[in-house]
């Protein structure tokens, strides 16, 4: 997961970020940021763990065969 959006430090002295997974398109809510050097390395997605085989079909009609 990579940083999608970030905000400046709040009154508590913490910066906040939102993350985005390029594999399964999962987007997080606002999370407390770690140091910029650590965030540049990315994080493991809690949904797919970075493995495309773990991505489930969306359930839309595009995945189904015609009847």
Biopython code that builds the backbone (N, CA, C, O; Angstrom):
import numpy as np
from Bio.PDB.StructureBuilder import StructureBuilder

atoms = [
    (1, "UNK", "N", (0.850, -1.165, 0.000)),
    (1, "UNK", "CA", (0.000, 0.000, 0.000)),
    (1, "UNK", "C", (0.897, 1.230, 0.000)),
    (1, "UNK", "O", (1.967, 1.255, 0.610)),
    (2, "UNK", "N", (0.424, 2.237, -0.701)),
    (2, "UNK", "CA", (1.185, 3.464, -0.819)),
    (2, "UNK", "C", (0.344, 4.645, -0.390)),
    (2, "UNK", "O", (-0.885, 4.565, -0.388)),
    (3, "UNK", "N", (0.993, 5.745, -0.025)),
    (3, "UNK", "CA", (0.298, 6.928, 0.469)),
    (3, "UNK", "C", (-0.538, 7.532, -0.659)),
    (3, "UNK", "O", (-0.022, 7.865, -1.726)),
    (4, "UNK", "N", (-1.819, 7.663, -0.403)),
    (4, "UNK", "CA", (-2.762, 8.261, -1.344)),
    (4, "UNK", "C", (-2.958, 9.735, -1.021)),
    (4, "UNK", "O", (-3.054, 10.566, -1.924)),
    (5, "UNK", "N", (-3.018, 10.058, 0.264)),
    (5, "UNK", "CA", (-3.263, 11.426, 0.710)),
    (5, "UNK", "C", (-2.592, 11.600, 2.060)),
    (5, "UNK", "O", (-2.450, 10.640, 2.817)),
    (6, "UNK", "N", (-2.183, 12.806, 2.359)),
    (6, "UNK", "CA", (-1.533, 13.084, 3.639)),
    (6, "UNK", "C", (-1.940, 14.476, 4.107)),
    (6, "UNK", "O", (-2.272, 15.345, 3.302)),
    (7, "UNK", "N", (-1.908, 14.668, 5.412)),
    (7, "UNK", "CA", (-2.206, 15.987, 5.956)),
    (7, "UNK", "C", (-1.078, 16.387, 6.905)),
    (7, "UNK", "O", (-0.313, 15.553, 7.389)),
    (8, "UNK", "N", (-1.008, 17.674, 7.146)),
    (8, "UNK", "CA", (0.019, 18.203, 8.042)),
    (8, "UNK", "C", (-0.262, 17.763, 9.475)),
    (8, "UNK", "O", (-1.338, 17.255, 9.790)),
    (9, "UNK", "N", (0.708, 17.966, 10.311)),
    (9, "UNK", "CA", (0.542, 17.591, 11.718)),
    (9, "UNK", "C", (-0.654, 18.312, 12.316)),
    (9, "UNK", "O", (-0.879, 19.495, 12.065)),
    (10, "UNK", "N", (-1.414, 17.573, 13.110)),
    (10, "UNK", "CA", (-2.582, 18.144, 13.774)),
    (10, "UNK", "C", (-2.170, 18.756, 15.108)),
    (10, "UNK", "O", (-0.983, 18.834, 15.423)),
    (11, "UNK", "N", (-3.141, 19.181, 15.877)),
    (11, "UNK", "CA", (-2.866, 19.780, 17.185)),
    (11, "UNK", "C", (-2.180, 18.790, 18.132)),
    (11, "UNK", "O", (-1.526, 19.193, 19.093)),
    (12, "UNK", "N", (-2.337, 17.489, 17.850)),
    (12, "UNK", "CA", (-1.704, 16.476, 18.691)),
    (12, "UNK", "C", (-0.243, 16.236, 18.285)),
    (12, "UNK", "O", (0.472, 15.480, 18.944)),
    (13, "UNK", "N", (0.193, 16.882, 17.201)),
    (13, "UNK", "CA", (1.570, 16.709, 16.753)),
    (13, "UNK", "C", (1.759, 15.519, 15.826)),
    (13, "UNK", "O", (2.893, 15.171, 15.494)),
    (14, "UNK", "N", (0.670, 14.890, 15.403)),
    (14, "UNK", "CA", (0.717, 13.712, 14.537)),
    (14, "UNK", "C", (0.272, 14.057, 13.132)),
    (14, "UNK", "O", (-0.691, 14.804, 12.955)),
    (15, "UNK", "N", (0.949, 13.531, 12.136)),
    (15, "UNK", "CA", (0.496, 13.647, 10.755)),
    (15, "UNK", "C", (-0.389, 12.437, 10.455)),
    (15, "UNK", "O", (-0.243, 11.392, 11.090)),
    (16, "UNK", "N", (-1.303, 12.569, 9.492)),
    (16, "UNK", "CA", (-2.239, 11.510, 9.151)),
    (16, "UNK", "C", (-2.153, 11.223, 7.666)),
    (16, "UNK", "O", (-1.910, 12.125, 6.864)),
    (17, "UNK", "N", (-2.352, 9.965, 7.300)),
    (17, "UNK", "CA", (-2.286, 9.567, 5.893)),
    (17, "UNK", "C", (-3.432, 8.621, 5.547)),
    (17, "UNK", "O", (-4.020, 7.992, 6.427)),
    (18, "UNK", "N", (-3.738, 8.530, 4.259)),
    (18, "UNK", "CA", (-4.639, 7.507, 3.729)),
    (18, "UNK", "C", (-3.802, 6.676, 2.769)),
    (18, "UNK", "O", (-2.981, 7.213, 2.027)),
    (19, "UNK", "N", (-4.012, 5.360, 2.785)),
    (19, "UNK", "CA", (-3.228, 4.450, 1.966)),
    (19, "UNK", "C", (-4.078, 3.806, 0.884)),
    (19, "UNK", "O", (-5.298, 3.698, 1.012)),
    (20, "UNK", "N", (-3.406, 3.376, -0.198)),
    (20, "UNK", "CA", (-4.084, 2.778, -1.340)),
    (20, "UNK", "C", (-3.286, 1.575, -1.816)),
    (20, "UNK", "O", (-2.071, 1.657, -1.993)),
    (21, "UNK", "N", (-3.983, 0.447, -2.024)),
    (21, "UNK", "CA", (-3.343, -0.774, -2.514)),
    (21, "UNK", "C", (-3.492, -0.819, -4.029)),
    (21, "UNK", "O", (-4.605, -0.751, -4.551)),
    (22, "UNK", "N", (-2.382, -0.931, -4.725)),
    (22, "UNK", "CA", (-2.397, -0.991, -6.185)),
    (22, "UNK", "C", (-2.852, -2.351, -6.703)),
    (22, "UNK", "O", (-3.213, -2.477, -7.874)),
    (23, "UNK", "N", (-2.839, -3.370, -5.845)),
    (23, "UNK", "CA", (-3.230, -4.726, -6.264)),
    (23, "UNK", "C", (-4.740, -4.897, -6.231)),
    (23, "UNK", "O", (-5.335, -5.311, -7.226)),
    (24, "UNK", "N", (-5.377, -4.581, -5.090)),
    (24, "UNK", "CA", (-6.816, -4.824, -4.940)),
    (24, "UNK", "C", (-7.646, -3.543, -4.877)),
    (24, "UNK", "O", (-8.868, -3.610, -4.747)),
    (25, "UNK", "N", (-7.001, -2.377, -4.968)),
    (25, "UNK", "CA", (-7.661, -1.077, -4.963)),
    (25, "UNK", "C", (-8.289, -0.725, -3.608)),
    (25, "UNK", "O", (-9.158, 0.145, -3.545)),
    (26, "UNK", "N", (-7.862, -1.386, -2.525)),
    (26, "UNK", "CA", (-8.354, -1.068, -1.183)),
    (26, "UNK", "C", (-7.794, 0.283, -0.746)),
    (26, "UNK", "O", (-6.613, 0.570, -0.944)),
    (27, "UNK", "N", (-8.645, 1.099, -0.157)),
    (27, "UNK", "CA", (-8.232, 2.405, 0.368)),
    (27, "UNK", "C", (-8.595, 2.479, 1.848)),
    (27, "UNK", "O", (-9.694, 2.096, 2.247)),
    (28, "UNK", "N", (-7.673, 2.968, 2.642)),
    (28, "UNK", "CA", (-7.889, 3.030, 4.081)),
    (28, "UNK", "C", (-8.548, 4.343, 4.490)),
    (28, "UNK", "O", (-8.635, 5.293, 3.712)),
    (29, "UNK", "N", (-9.001, 4.360, 5.716)),
    (29, "UNK", "CA", (-9.425, 5.604, 6.352)),
    (29, "UNK", "C", (-8.141, 6.329, 6.771)),
    (29, "UNK", "O", (-7.042, 5.859, 6.476)),
    (30, "UNK", "N", (-8.270, 7.441, 7.440)),
    (30, "UNK", "CA", (-7.089, 8.176, 7.902)),
    (30, "UNK", "C", (-6.388, 7.387, 9.008)),
    (30, "UNK", "O", (-7.022, 6.941, 9.965)),
    (31, "UNK", "N", (-5.077, 7.224, 8.865)),
    (31, "UNK", "CA", (-4.246, 6.504, 9.831)),
    (31, "UNK", "C", (-3.115, 7.407, 10.290)),
    (31, "UNK", "O", (-2.677, 8.276, 9.535)),
    (32, "UNK", "N", (-2.626, 7.219, 11.526)),
    (32, "UNK", "CA", (-1.470, 8.001, 11.954)),
    (32, "UNK", "C", (-0.246, 7.604, 11.132)),
    (32, "UNK", "O", (0.022, 6.420, 10.926)),
    (33, "UNK", "N", (0.476, 8.593, 10.676)),
    (33, "UNK", "CA", (1.652, 8.341, 9.841)),
    (33, "UNK", "C", (2.857, 7.986, 10.704)),
    (33, "UNK", "O", (3.005, 8.445, 11.837)),
    (34, "UNK", "N", (3.708, 7.152, 10.120)),
    (34, "UNK", "CA", (5.003, 6.888, 10.724)),
    (34, "UNK", "C", (5.978, 7.874, 10.092)),
    (34, "UNK", "O", (5.533, 8.841, 9.473)),
    (35, "UNK", "N", (7.252, 7.677, 10.217)),
    (35, "UNK", "CA", (8.203, 8.616, 9.631)),
    (35, "UNK", "C", (8.133, 8.562, 8.108)),
    (35, "UNK", "O", (7.796, 7.518, 7.550)),
    (36, "UNK", "N", (8.444, 9.662, 7.422)),
    (36, "UNK", "CA", (8.387, 9.665, 5.958)),
    (36, "UNK", "C", (9.246, 8.572, 5.314)),
    (36, "UNK", "O", (8.841, 7.984, 4.311)),
    (37, "UNK", "N", (10.422, 8.296, 5.875)),
    (37, "UNK", "CA", (11.292, 7.258, 5.310)),
    (37, "UNK", "C", (10.634, 5.879, 5.382)),
    (37, "UNK", "O", (10.776, 5.075, 4.460)),
    (38, "UNK", "N", (9.925, 5.608, 6.459)),
    (38, "UNK", "CA", (9.246, 4.318, 6.613)),
    (38, "UNK", "C", (8.036, 4.251, 5.681)),
    (38, "UNK", "O", (7.801, 3.216, 5.057)),
    (39, "UNK", "N", (7.274, 5.322, 5.580)),
    (39, "UNK", "CA", (6.084, 5.322, 4.724)),
    (39, "UNK", "C", (6.444, 5.213, 3.246)),
    (39, "UNK", "O", (5.652, 4.688, 2.464)),
    (40, "UNK", "N", (7.611, 5.693, 2.849)),
    (40, "UNK", "CA", (8.047, 5.567, 1.453)),
    (40, "UNK", "C", (8.200, 4.107, 1.040)),
    (40, "UNK", "O", (8.067, 3.784, -0.140)),
    (41, "UNK", "N", (8.473, 3.230, 1.987)),
    (41, "UNK", "CA", (8.627, 1.804, 1.690)),
    (41, "UNK", "C", (7.278, 1.116, 1.492)),
    (41, "UNK", "O", (7.223, 0.019, 0.937)),
    (42, "UNK", "N", (6.193, 1.744, 1.935)),
    (42, "UNK", "CA", (4.862, 1.174, 1.797)),
    (42, "UNK", "C", (4.515, 0.255, 2.957)),
    (42, "UNK", "O", (5.336, -0.001, 3.837)),
    (43, "UNK", "N", (3.280, -0.234, 2.938)),
    (43, "UNK", "CA", (2.794, -1.159, 3.957)),
    (43, "UNK", "C", (2.118, -2.341, 3.266)),
    (43, "UNK", "O", (1.759, -2.256, 2.092)),
    (44, "UNK", "N", (1.948, -3.426, 3.986)),
    (44, "UNK", "CA", (1.266, -4.607, 3.445)),
    (44, "UNK", "C", (-0.238, -4.381, 3.556)),
    (44, "UNK", "O", (-0.735, -3.941, 4.593)),
    (45, "UNK", "N", (-0.949, -4.684, 2.485)),
    (45, "UNK", "CA", (-2.404, -4.508, 2.463)),
    (45, "UNK", "C", (-3.067, -5.516, 3.400)),
    (45, "UNK", "O", (-2.743, -6.702, 3.346)),
    (46, "UNK", "N", (-3.991, -5.071, 4.260)),
    (46, "UNK", "CA", (-4.675, -6.000, 5.157)),
    (46, "UNK", "C", (-5.667, -6.911, 4.427)),
    (46, "UNK", "O", (-6.040, -7.958, 4.955)),
    (47, "UNK", "N", (-6.100, -6.526, 3.217)),
    (47, "UNK", "CA", (-7.066, -7.334, 2.473)),
    (47, "UNK", "C", (-6.391, -8.414, 1.639)),
    (47, "UNK", "O", (-6.718, -9.593, 1.778)),
    (48, "UNK", "N", (-5.454, -8.033, 0.774)),
    (48, "UNK", "CA", (-4.886, -9.004, -0.171)),
    (48, "UNK", "C", (-3.460, -9.424, 0.176)),
    (48, "UNK", "O", (-2.927, -10.340, -0.451)),
    (49, "UNK", "N", (-2.842, -8.791, 1.138)),
    (49, "UNK", "CA", (-1.458, -9.070, 1.547)),
    (49, "UNK", "C", (-0.479, -8.893, 0.383)),
    (49, "UNK", "O", (0.619, -9.450, 0.409)),
    (50, "UNK", "N", (-0.877, -8.110, -0.651)),
    (50, "UNK", "CA", (-0.008, -7.846, -1.789)),
    (50, "UNK", "C", (0.023, -8.946, -2.827)),
    (50, "UNK", "O", (0.807, -8.881, -3.774)),
    (51, "UNK", "N", (-0.821, -9.959, -2.665)),
    (51, "UNK", "CA", (-0.831, -11.091, -3.592)),
    (51, "UNK", "C", (-2.096, -11.024, -4.452)),
    (51, "UNK", "O", (-3.200, -11.100, -3.912)),
    (52, "UNK", "N", (-1.964, -10.883, -5.785)),
    (52, "UNK", "CA", (-3.152, -10.813, -6.641)),
    (52, "UNK", "C", (-4.053, -12.040, -6.542)),
    (52, "UNK", "O", (-5.248, -11.940, -6.819)),
    (53, "UNK", "N", (-3.519, -13.185, -6.156)),
    (53, "UNK", "CA", (-4.322, -14.402, -6.019)),
    (53, "UNK", "C", (-5.335, -14.272, -4.887)),
    (53, "UNK", "O", (-6.331, -14.995, -4.877)),
    (54, "UNK", "N", (-5.107, -13.372, -3.937)),
    (54, "UNK", "CA", (-6.027, -13.171, -2.812)),
    (54, "UNK", "C", (-7.168, -12.220, -3.144)),
    (54, "UNK", "O", (-8.082, -12.056, -2.336)),
    (55, "UNK", "N", (-7.137, -11.589, -4.320)),
    (55, "UNK", "CA", (-8.167, -10.624, -4.696)),
    (55, "UNK", "C", (-9.388, -11.374, -5.187)),
    (55, "UNK", "O", (-9.315, -12.150, -6.141)),
    (56, "UNK", "N", (-10.511, -11.136, -4.528)),
    (56, "UNK", "CA", (-11.757, -11.803, -4.893)),
    (56, "UNK", "C", (-12.478, -10.984, -5.961)),
    (56, "UNK", "O", (-12.371, -9.757, -5.971)),
    (57, "UNK", "N", (-13.218, -11.649, -6.867)),
    (57, "UNK", "CA", (-13.990, -10.906, -7.859)),
    (57, "UNK", "C", (-14.962, -9.958, -7.186)),
    (57, "UNK", "O", (-15.437, -10.215, -6.079)),
    (58, "UNK", "N", (-15.250, -8.871, -7.860)),
    (58, "UNK", "CA", (-16.112, -7.841, -7.276)),
    (58, "UNK", "C", (-17.564, -8.264, -7.178)),
    (58, "UNK", "O", (-18.337, -7.651, -6.442)),
    (59, "UNK", "N", (-17.952, -9.309, -7.912)),
    (59, "UNK", "CA", (-19.335, -9.751, -7.882)),
    (59, "UNK", "C", (-20.207, -9.036, -8.895)),
    (59, "UNK", "O", (-21.415, -9.266, -8.955)),
    (60, "UNK", "N", (-19.592, -8.160, -9.701)),
    (60, "UNK", "CA", (-20.329, -7.462, -10.746)),
    (60, "UNK", "C", (-20.659, -8.374, -11.907)),
    (60, "UNK", "O", (-20.171, -9.503, -11.961)),
    (61, "UNK", "N", (-21.460, -7.919, -12.821)),
    (61, "UNK", "CA", (-21.873, -8.743, -13.946)),
    (61, "UNK", "C", (-20.746, -8.978, -14.941)),
    (61, "UNK", "O", (-20.840, -9.890, -15.762)),
    (62, "UNK", "N", (-19.687, -8.184, -14.892)),
    (62, "UNK", "CA", (-18.567, -8.358, -15.826)),
    (62, "UNK", "C", (-17.834, -9.679, -15.598)),
    (62, "UNK", "O", (-17.213, -10.208, -16.520)),
    (63, "UNK", "N", (-17.902, -10.215, -14.375)),
    (63, "UNK", "CA", (-17.201, -11.450, -14.053)),
    (63, "UNK", "C", (-18.007, -12.696, -14.402)),
    (63, "UNK", "O", (-17.476, -13.805, -14.345)),
    (64, "UNK", "N", (-19.263, -12.537, -14.756)),
    (64, "UNK", "CA", (-20.138, -13.688, -14.989)),
    (64, "UNK", "C", (-20.265, -13.985, -16.478)),
    (64, "UNK", "O", (-20.173, -13.091, -17.320)),
    (65, "UNK", "N", (-20.475, -15.236, -16.775)),
    (65, "UNK", "CA", (-20.694, -15.628, -18.161)),
    (65, "UNK", "C", (-22.126, -15.275, -18.569)),
    (65, "UNK", "O", (-23.031, -15.269, -17.735)),
    (66, "UNK", "N", (-22.326, -14.983, -19.858)),
    (66, "UNK", "CA", (-23.702, -14.671, -20.285)),
    (66, "UNK", "C", (-24.625, -15.862, -20.102)),
    (66, "UNK", "O", (-24.192, -17.008, -20.229)),
    (67, "UNK", "N", (-25.895, -15.605, -19.804)),
    (67, "UNK", "CA", (-26.835, -16.696, -19.598)),
    (67, "UNK", "C", (-27.511, -17.093, -20.891)),
    (67, "UNK", "O", (-28.340, -18.003, -20.901)),
]
sb = StructureBuilder()
sb.init_structure("model")
sb.init_model(0)
sb.init_chain("A")
sb.init_seg("    ")
for serial, (resi, resn, name, xyz) in enumerate(atoms, 1):
    if name == "N":
        sb.init_residue(resn, " ", resi, " ")
    sb.init_atom(name, np.array(xyz, "f"), 0.0, 1.0, " ", f" {name:<3s}", serial, name[0])
structure = sb.get_structure()
